[in-house]
C-alpha cells in the first residue's frame, strides 16, 4: 500500500494530498510518528481544505502530547466539512484530555446524533458522565452500549461497578456474572463475586 501511494506523490495537488493523507494514516497506524507527521504536513500543504489531512495532522500533534494544537486542527477540519466524524470524535477526545468536559460532551452528543449506534461514541458518553459524577446517566449510556455490543465483558463489569457504587447489589451481581461468563479471567470481577458470595 505504501509503495502504491508513493507513486501518486508527483501528481497534481489534490491527488498528492489524498495520497499523502493515506500515507500519513498508514505510518500513524504503524506508530512511525515522524513519517506520519511529514506526510500529514505534505497533505495539508497540498490541499489546505482536505478535512482528512487536517485530522491526520491533528492526530500526529495529539500523539506528541499537544492537545490544544490538535484541537485546532480538528476544528479546522470541521470548518471544512461539518460531517467529518473522525475530526469530531478526536476533538471530543482532545477536550476530554484537556479536562474541558462540557465541550467534550457536546462533541460526543453531536456525534451520537450522526452515529446513533456507534459503540465508541456510546462508551465515551458514559465515560464523560462518569467523570461528571452522574452515575445514572453513565448507566443509561452503558445500557444503550450493551444493546449494541451485548457480549463486551469490560462494559458489563463497568455496569456492575456503577450499580455497586449506587448500592444496587442485585443489579451489580447480574452484570458482574454476565461479565464473568464472557471473560472468566478478570481478577477484579472474580474478587467482587467472591466477596458477594461471602456476604
DOBARO-439875 format. One line per 4 residues: their letters; for each residue x, y, z of C-alpha. Coordinates in steps of 0.5 Angstrom, whole numbers, m for minus. Example, Ala and Ser with C-alpha at 12.3 -4.5 7.8 and 13.67 -1.06 7.14 Angstrom:
2
AS) 25/m9/16; 27/m2/14
***
This chain:
199
XXXX) 0/0/0; 6/5/2; 9/3/m5; 3/5/m9
XXXX) 1/11/m5; 8/14/m6; 7/13/m14; 2/19/m13
XXXX) 6/24/m9; 9/27/m16; 2/28/m19; m3/35/m18
XXXX) m4/38/m11; m11/34/m10; m8/27/m12; m2/29/m8
XXXX) m6/31/m2; m10/25/m2; m4/20/m3; 0/24/3
XXXX) m6/23/7; m7/16/7; 1/15/7; 1/19/14
XXXX) m5/15/17; m1/8/15; 5/11/18; 1/13/24
XXXX) m2/6/25; 5/3/24; 7/8/30; 12/12/26
XXXX) 10/19/28; 16/22/25; 14/20/18; 6/21/19
XXXX) 8/28/21; 12/29/15; 6/26/10; 1/30/14
XXXX) 5/36/13; 5/35/6; m2/33/5; m4/40/9
XXXX) 0/44/4; m2/41/m2; m10/42/0; m11/46/6
XXXX) m18/44/5; m18/37/6; m21/35/13; m18/28/13
XXXX) m11/31/12; m12/36/18; m15/31/22; m9/27/21
XXXX) m4/33/23; m8/34/29; m7/26/31; 0/27/30
XXXX) 0/33/34; m4/30/39; 1/24/39; 6/28/41
XXXX) 2/31/47; 0/38/45; m8/37/45; m9/44/45
XXXX) m6/45/38; m9/38/36; m16/41/38; m15/47/33
XXXX) m13/42/27; m19/38/29; m24/45/29; m21/47/22
XXXX) m22/40/19; m30/41/22; m30/48/19; m28/45/12
XXXX) m33/39/13; m38/39/19; m40/32/18; m32/30/19
XXXX) m34/25/24; m27/23/25; m25/30/27; m31/31/31
XXXX) m29/25/35; m22/26/36; m24/34/38; m28/30/44
XXXX) m22/26/46; m18/32/46; m23/36/50; m23/30/55
XXXX) m16/30/56; m15/38/57; m21/37/62; m26/41/58
XXXX) m31/36/60; m37/40/58; m34/41/51; m32/34/50
XXXX) m40/32/52; m42/37/47; m38/34/41; m40/27/43
XXXX) m47/29/43; m47/31/36; m43/25/34; m49/21/37
XXXX) m54/25/33; m50/23/27; m48/16/29; m53/13/34
XXXX) m51/6/34; m43/7/35; m40/3/41; m34/8/41
XXXX) m39/14/42; m44/11/47; m38/9/51; m35/16/51
XXXX) m41/19/53; m42/14/59; m35/16/61; m36/23/61
XXXX) m42/23/65; m38/18/70; m33/24/70; m38/29/72
XXXX) m40/24/77; m47/23/74; m48/15/75; m55/15/73
XXXX) m53/18/66; m47/14/66; m51/7/67; m56/10/62
XXXX) m51/10/56; m48/4/58; m54/0/58; m55/3/51
XXXX) m48/1/49; m49/m6/51; m55/m7/47; m50/m5/41
XXXX) m45/m10/44; m48/m15/49; m42/m19/50; m37/m14/52
XXXX) m34/m16/59; m31/m10/60; m37/m6/59; m41/m11/63
XXXX) m36/m10/69; m37/m3/69; m44/m3/69; m43/m8/75
XXXX) m39/m3/79; m43/3/78; m49/m1/80; m45/m3/86
XXXX) m43/4/88; m50/6/87; m52/1/93; m56/m4/88
XXXX) m53/m10/89; m57/m15/86; m56/m11/79; m49/m11/80
XXXX) m49/m18/81; m52/m19/75; m48/m15/71; m41/m18/74
XXXX) m44/m25/73; m45/m23/66; m38/m20/65; m35/m27/68
XXXX) m39/m31/64; m36/m28/58; m29/m27/61; m27/m31/67
XXXX) m20/m29/68; m22/m22/70; m19/m22/77; m23/m15/80
XXXX) m29/m19/77; m27/m25/81; m26/m21/87; m32/m18/87
XXXX) m36/m24/86; m32/m28/92; m34/m22/97; m41/m22/95
XXX) m42/m30/96; m38/m29/103; m43/m23/105
***
